[in-house]
Amino acid sequence: MSSLMHGKIEVISLLDGPLPWSLDRIPDPAHRAEAERLTEKDNPDALTMPVYAFLLKFDDKKVLIDSGSGTLGYDTLGRLPKRLEDVGVGPNEITDVLMTHLHRDHYGGLVNGDRPAFPNANLIIHEPEAVFWLNTDVSAMPERAQRAVEEARRVVGLYGERVRRVGTQEVFPGIRARPSPGHTPGHTCWEVTSEGQILLAWGDVIHVSQIHLSAPHVTMEYDLNPEAALKSRLAILDWVVDNNVTVAGAHLPEPGLWKVVKGEGGCELLPANFG
């Protein structure tokens, strides 16, 4: 794990574990071939995406952005509780959890069996994401979402009255949702501004950095609306480059916190200023 001081906010990256994936997750044959060339130095049978959550410490708050997979996904995941223990933070101390979206590798860590993993925390979800997963008739959802919706509703439901649905207003001073739909209908980046510095926790804007930084058009099956996801991906990449934004990426390489710059073959990652 790594940390940096972002203005007055301490940001700590917490690795939940590696998520296996394969080139078969890319439906289009031409895109798959392009991705294979970009990942040829890796073993295609052992490709993984890191899964990160991020802890923000400021004032009297300890705020998580996403929660990892918990026990709801691969057994390579679910390390968030140990990561929090390592930085001296107990589950009862988490005051709020900001969700980028409601996919299992982001919300699974919210539960411990049939109980909330963070019993004192507010669960903060961008309104369009909440509407899609919690209020949409299941028959009107894409098939991929239909397979996941029951579990998402169960987990969120455990937080009861502590679920907060928000728009793009500030949820804390300097912290607000920045919509980036496509991966899911309400997929949300969280923009964190402190002392003139901007950090963007961008969730799944990027799935596999060695592919999507160079070839953002490559579509993976994870995106419910590939066209909207591409539009969001391109807009976010341009914005973070133009504004010297530090990014906290759920699936970026270790340590999950980076700067993004334009290079000859697309975008590239540069180390952020770690403390």
Steps between C-alpha positions, in 0.01 A plus 500: 500500500610860445387835625526860392398833644251661269472848641359439848372152416701183550431249222593135559477234230379161624558197277211255532681250278545393136198428280563241226388587149568378148496629145174311457337787690541707181209408268618658174767287322685804362507664842616171652788474257602859574488432874707186455774703332492755783528230766737266317771542765258353756383143528147508351400215732606690811376852434360677804350836587584643841196594707548809717293689751614835635485650847465876550587639843402860575349690793312238704423289192633167376341455158540201272462519125368155407551194718661226297342161442484355850402135492266543203761455228819310424699366794790716383299802619358606835812641664354842585435425870866408548613808308290722727639323806852564371435875494338498843139546393221278630173435317303695761709810423395526135255790487398484134546289187484671160406254226623546144249236387326185612710219359600220734875573503412848630214431742575146625708628789198683639374181665624254756269203458152642548613815682644834386879489510504870596217530751535874561551607139270685263488338156508772236386417145451726200127523433496355144702198617263442790196529274638248252598230748242553772185623324505372142275211405734204459344400168599839356869451583769358270553129563842557658346735756208265565743236623648739757211713620365277779832493682553875457157573647563270794832662588381859468185414693703410806587869541133597526447865586872572475488475119532852356418573137677808370526715191806700398495735797784481753452215746791634710689825447690458173364149429232438241381248242620538141272286283667264251222274371542201274673234703176511697222755448599701808872426512659782697843646553561680828672836464700599808633857518715629785722810507470535123606142428265260322483123536256284305401155621386374164369151576488296179565773243805285422487121535843388375753781484735335249204484261276797566761772542624428147178370345204643692262382227554132588171376642481246781188313599492676838354821350120493485499781241828488307435816297425709808794343686739599221365855498552524877845340481623747237354801682647400837844426354509840329385676816753341738786569257400861435452577871797311649262283703623216720297187428401222737409207278327187624689289245817699440839341571662521842464726692170609339579873522650663190530802274395463136686665212474484123771296330580394146276195515215646701490567874767392747524477877750693709556461875298728725670688785490246780561583864 
